[in-house]
């Protein structure tokens, strides 16, 4: 009986020792396999850029309202009956073109009367001047009194004043005659007439509106930082050196070209913006005053900033991040502070320093601790974005869902997977 128990204990101890050795062997094999896979993992080739401060061009657009500063409202300057209208509503009129006639015959008759009054005043002046000269000679001969001479001289001066008065009345009549024919002060598109033919109009009666369509002016507000950077960029150059584009509503590809012609010198306290104005040629009347549009300025920059391609920004547990390479070309996640987007570039306001190497290629296969094979980056972000889009396309190779790849074997296309 004792021999049986002792033999059982010995068997149990041997079994436990065997299991322990087997477990140790499995752990050692797993560690060796993990080390071997780590050592055999190749470096991931990806574009890397060394950070340096640079000037980044911005692509900015601003909402604005189209206007025509030369738009005028025609008003009557004389009183009378509206006899004629010399245009059709909605047509283009030229500067100086006659648009309305307000009893011009009546005002022409007034001009003729004032001309006659002026001739009468000149005749009276001539008579008074001759009398004054004659009385002056008679006074020297003591044939008339001093009082008579003074009266003749005063009559000549009154006659001269009447001539000036008649000349002023004639000039006023001619002005009214000119106002009887309402002409276009500017070229542009004329609106509907607000007064019908035959109605009585008076001084101040609105008749129609003329809106010049080419060029058009756009007033908009620049954020104060953009305005400061723009002034810094201009330096000694005129404001007109900055080109602008206006997107035609309803057509993203249709744009009008223009130039900035005003940049304000003060910041609006209520909006923290600076007023600006640009002028655009609009020969085909593709846009009209009163439309809301977006204006973009070309040549606006951010100076001396750190920036990476926008595709280099990833999202980590602590927010936006980039992968920075250490001395061993191993990727390390680095949280960063984002400023603004400038086209395909993301401006960084913190988290990185000049000289550090940042991964700017595809981040899909990169995680902290990944060994990187640095590839040179030539600064063309468009090439990187296109390459990433092709690599991440689904299905691979760009085959659309539901289509059969052209290089697929016939038996695979039939759905049997190539099995007999």
ABEGO torsion letter per residue (X at the ends): XAAAAAAAAAAAAAAAAAAAAAAAAAAAAAAAAAAAAAAABBBBBBBBBBBBBBBBBBBBBBBBBBBBAABBBBBBABBEBBABBABBBGBBBBBGBBABBBGAAAAAAAAAAAAAAAAAAAAAAAAAAAAAAAAAAAAAAGABBAAAAAAAAAAAAAAAAAAAAAAAAAAAAAAAAAAABBBBABBEBBBBBABBBGBBBBBGBBABBBBBAOBBBBBBBBBAAAAAAAAAAAEABBAAABBBBBBBBGBAABBBBBBBABBBABBBAAAGBBBBBBBBBBAAGABBBGBBBBBBBBGBBBBGBBBBBAAABBBBAAEBBBBBBBAAGBBBBBBBBBBBBBEABBBBAEGBBBGBBBBABBAAABBBGBBBBBBBBAGBAAAAAAAAAAAABOBBGGBBBGBBBAABBAAAAAGAGGBX
